[in-house]
């Protein structure tokens, strides 16, 4: 399970944006996984851990009853040396901010598939929704990011404030 | 999916995510090549995936915060290493399809108890000056024979000069149902490392690491003993020492895989 902690941290960081909150989420996930380890059956340990983490996150969001994250992702919290330059690919600060502007459910799907490289079926299992729902969230989320990050009518990238 | 099926949004995402069967991918590629608007979309989806990795993969290389290695069972902190090791050992248990029931941590996890005992032995004796060891290095042959006899297996005492540590001596300790040995080493800066070992423990042989409150421990087993190497030095340093210990205990054995 410790092998999975870096992956859980990467996903949590991208999902909630705030480093400390991300580690809280991972910690809660590990605690719950240990206390419920009797429920685990042979198979996909990674999927099971991500499912637990998603459930904790969803409960937290419901309790907090907040709208999608308003603060941009804590990109500065990422190690500066490893941070790509702003000119690489999509403007990185822009990508973080744009992700933060998405509804949670769309961001989760985009990250599970694009970052954690779960299959569509695995992502559906983690989120507890049908594959069709995964596909529609993926589509709406990615198209929204495209709107935010790509200038209309051209490939030039612009920085999202 | 048969040839000629209309191409929809799902196909474009699946192409970018490399989730299409090969024959379908060829069809969708052909469609995209002839449809600039869809080509731009697929290109964006691919770039997005790449950039998500570029932005967040650095997290994978960060050290895991100790609090995440010390979480289980209601944040019980009476002996943090035990909790830390429980997380580590859960991986072993789960990987082996070994299901947990309502046992205590100690009963479930022999290796956890082992790392716990090694940590306690380390903390107990490493701070001693006059009584750090029971049998000093000057009597190494005697120590080696004595420990071999009491542990019912041939004990060898690694030489750690190559990594800058001098052998101070060792002692015999009670450990669970049996006995354990502790060997102590020290470098010129005064840092101490202990190697604690006892007969078997039915767990896998790969290296495990726990760290809490500044104490780092690698533990593993071979055919003869289960070992724990403990020190307050940083993990990288302990890794080097661990490799030196392992290569001497297992001459010609496989290299350490971290």
Interface residues (C-beta under 8 A of the other chain):
Chain A: X1 X2 X3 X5 X6 X7 X9 X10 X13 X14 X23 X26 X27 X30 X31 X33 X34 X35 X37 X38 X40 X42 X45 X75 X78 X79 X82 X83 X84 X88 X89 X90 X92 X95 X96 X110 X111 X113 X114 X115 X119 X120 X135 X138 X139 X142 X143 X145 X146 X149 X150 X155
Chain B: X9 X10 X13 X14 X17 X19 X40 X41 X44 X45 X47 X48 X49 X50 X51 X52 X53 X54 X55 X56 X57 X58 X59 X60 X61 X62 X64 X65 X67 X68 X69 X71 X72 X73 X74 X75 X86 X87 X88 X90 X91 X93 X94 X95 X97 X99 X100 X101
